[in-house]
Amino acid sequence: MEPKGKIRIFKDAVAIVTGGASGIGRALAEELAGRGCEVVLADRQVECAQEVASGIVGAGGRARAANVDVRDFAAVDTLVRETIQRLGRLDFMFNNAGIGIAGNVDQYGIDDWRYILDVNLYGVVNGIQAAYGPMLEQGFGHLVNTASVAGLLISPGAVSYAATKYAIVGLSQSLRAEAASKGVRVSVLCPGVIRTPILEWGRYGRQLVEIPSEKMRQMWERFKPMAPDLFAKKAIDLVARNRALIIVPSWWKTLWLTNRLFPSLSMLLARRSFQRLQKEFAVKEESGEFRRGV
């Protein structure tokens, strides 16, 4: 490991991106590589990650793929240590991997809660636990955790997802204050609606309610999904400026500020919007029968 030095932004830096095989993770990895980073794409979809890494190398960048499940701390820890041993440093740890679950809480089983907490929250915790110590030792580094605007707003119909994203926002902001005097930066990404596979729950997401794909696509189009490559460019610009809370697209800041300043109004609007969606999608009620033991 190098002696204490300075973070590199971004030429000749080293970055790990979890969930790097697709969506936001892929876009972040490609943008970082285009700015001169050597990127490690960590993902369960290792073949897809290898294809992305090959594309980056083919374009003149430096990248490699790693088969890592972020729920497995030992695997994440090994990846971090092997990366530092091989390259001598770790400038950026992007804790980005995440999944979604479609359905109302009365349709959940306890395993659904455990699953999303393990991926979305403990996946970030594992990345921090693996990378923070080595960053302290080398005297620099930047932890970038992917939350969501769902971690800033009221999100009925996505309760478990919102719970994990609120936790990531609180974790990131608190750790930023704690780590500032030690040379380690912490930022939290709060994407709005980005055109990625998670809009239809992705490969590893779960759908507990039947919603026609066409209706789902129409619903998301109302929010004007941003292309992931444009999101990555804007987000990485703000990471370079060491912003604490990164909301992209920026128009979502209006909703965030409304929620902070007028919480009762935000609750009313969220409730009405959710009721309209329930009618539109004709979601079936479960007659109060919870999937408690599933």
N, C-alpha and C positions, 0 to 999 in steps of 0.2 A: 504494500500500500504506500502511496506517496505521502510525504510529510505534509503537514498542514499547508493548505494553499487556498486558491480561490475557485469558485464555481466558474465553469466555462459556459458562455451563452453565445452561440450554441456550438461553435466550431470546435471540433475535437472533444466534445463532451461525450459522456456515456449515459444512456437512458434505458431503463427497463419500463416497458408498457405492458401491463396485464390486460387481458382481453384484446390483445393486439391483432387477432386474426380477422376481425371484421368491424364494421360500424365505426364508432368514434375512436376506438383503440387503433384500428388500422389507419385512419386518417391522421391521428396524432403521430403515429410512428413514421408515416411517410413524410409528414411535414417536418418532423424533427430531423430525419435523415437528409431531407433536402436542405436543411440549414447547417449541415455538417456534423450532426451527432452520429455516433455509433449506437444502434438501437437493438435491444433484445426484445423480441415479441414473445410474451408468455401467454399460452392459451391451451385449453383442453383440445381445441380443434387444431392439433399440431400440423396436420397436412395443409390446412388453409394458411396457418401462420408461416409455414415454409414457403408457400407460393408468394405470400406478401413479401417475405424476406428476399426471395429470389428476384422479385420485381424491383425492389429497392437496389439490390446489388447490380442488377442489369442497367439501372439508370445511373450508376456511378456512385451509389451510396454504400454504407456499411451496415449490415444487419444480419441477424441470425434468429432462428426460432427456438423455442424451448417448450417442451410438453409439461405444463404446470397447471395444476388445479389450485386456485387460490384458497380453497377451503383447507388445504393441507399446509400447515405452517412449515413443517420440515422441508417440503418441496420448495416453498418460496424462500426460506432461509438459505437453503443450498444454492439456489439460483443466484441470490444476491452475493453470497460469499465466493462462488465460482466466478461470477462476473468481475468482482473486484480483484480476485487473484489473477485473472486473465488480462485485465485491462488496466489495473492499478488504481481505479477510482470508480465512484458512482456519483454522477452529478444530479441525476433526476430519477425519481421513482414515481411513475404514474400508476397509481392504484385505481384502475379503471374498470376492471371486469365487473359485470353486473347482469342481473336477470329481472324479468318482470313476471307478475302473476295476475292474470285477468280474473276478476270475480269479486263479489261482495264478501264481507267477512263471514256471513252466515253460511257461505259455501266452502269455507276453509276447513281443512283438517290441521291438527297440530303439526304434522310433518311439513305442511306448506309453509307455516311460520318458520320452522327450523331451517328449511331449505333456503328461503330468501334471506334470512338473517345470516346464515353460514356463508352465502356467496357475497351478498351486498355489503354487509357490515363486517363480519369476521374476515372476509377477503381483504378489506382495507386494513383492518387491524393487523392481520398477518403481514401485510406489506410494510406497514409502519414498524412493527416489531422487528422485522428482519433488516430494514434499511436504516432505521434511525440511529442505532448504536454505531454502525460503521461510519455513518455521516458525521456523528459527533467526534469519532476518533480521527477522521481525516480533517475535520474542522470546517466542512462545507457540505452543502447538498440542498436539494429542493424536493420536498414531498408534495405531490400534486394528486389530490384525491377527487375522484369524480362522484359528485352527488347529482343533483337535478333541481330544476325549479320546483319539482314536487317536494323538495326539502325546504322550501320557502313559502309554499302556498298550501291552501286547504285542498285535499285531493281525495274526495269520496270516490269509491270504486277502485282506488289504488292505495288502500290503507296500509298494507304491509310494505309496499314500495316506498310510500311517503315516510313511514316510520324509519326505514333504513337510511333514507336520504337526509332526513332531519338529523339523525344521529351523526352522519358523516359531516354535516355542516358544523354541528356543535363540537365534535371531536377536532376538526381541522382548525377552527378559529381559536379554540382553547390551546391546542398544541402550538399554534403559531406564536401566541404570546409567551408560552413556556420556552420555546426553542429559539426565540429571536436573539437572545444574548449569547447563544452558543454557536452561532454561525449557520444554523439550519433554517431554511425557509419552508413555509407551509402555505399552500394555496388550495382552495376548493373550487372545482369547476361545477357550475350549475347550468347545464344545457337546457334550453327550451326544447321544443319539438324538433328533432333532427331526423333526417330521412335515413334510418338505419333499421336492421331487422327487428330490433326490440319493439318497434311500433306494432308488429304482429307477433310479439312475445319471443321471437328469436328461437334459436335451436334448443336452448336449455330452459326457456321459460315454460310456464304452465298456464293453460287456459281452463278455468273451472266453469265457465259459462259459455254457452253457444252464441257466438256473434258472427254473422256472415262476414266473410273477408271483405266483400265489396263495401258493406256498411262501415266496417272499421276503417277502410282506406278513406272513404268519404269524410268520416268524422275527423281524422287527422289532418286532411287537406284544409280544413277550416283554419287550422293554426299555422298555415304556410310553413311547412317543414323546411328547414335549412339543409343544404347539401353538407355532408360530413366534412368534405375537404375545405369548404369555406369556414365552417365552424372551427376546424383545427387551426387554420391560419389565424383567425381572430383570437382564439384562445391562447395559442402559443405566443402571439404578440404580447398578451397581457401577462402570461407567465414570465416572459422576459423582463417585464416591468415589475415583477414581484407583487402583483395584486393579490390581496387576500381572498376576495370573493369575486369570482369571474362568472358573470351572467351573459350568455350569448344564446340567441340574438338579444341585443340590448333592449328591445322594446318590452321584454318580459320584466324589466326593472319596474315598469309602471305598475304592473300587477303586484309585484313584491312590495312596493312602497304603499300601495293601497291596502294590502293585507296588514302591514305594520301600523298604518295610521288610522285605518277604519276597520278593525277586526270584526265588528258586528255586521257591517255591510258585506265584507268578504264572505262571512259565514252564510248570510242570506243568499248571496249570488251563487255560492258553491252548492248550496242545498237545492236551489231552483234548477241550476244547470244539471245536476245529477238526476233530479226527477225527470227532466226532459229526456235525458239520455236513456233512462230506464224504460220510458215509454217508447222511445224510438227503436231501441234494440229489443223491446218486448222480452226483457230478462225475466225468467221464471223464478218465482219465489220458492223457497224450500220448506215452506210451512213451519218455519221455526226449528227444523231438524238440523242441528249442527253436525258437522263431520268430526266429532270430537276425537274419536279413536283412530281415525284414518291416518 
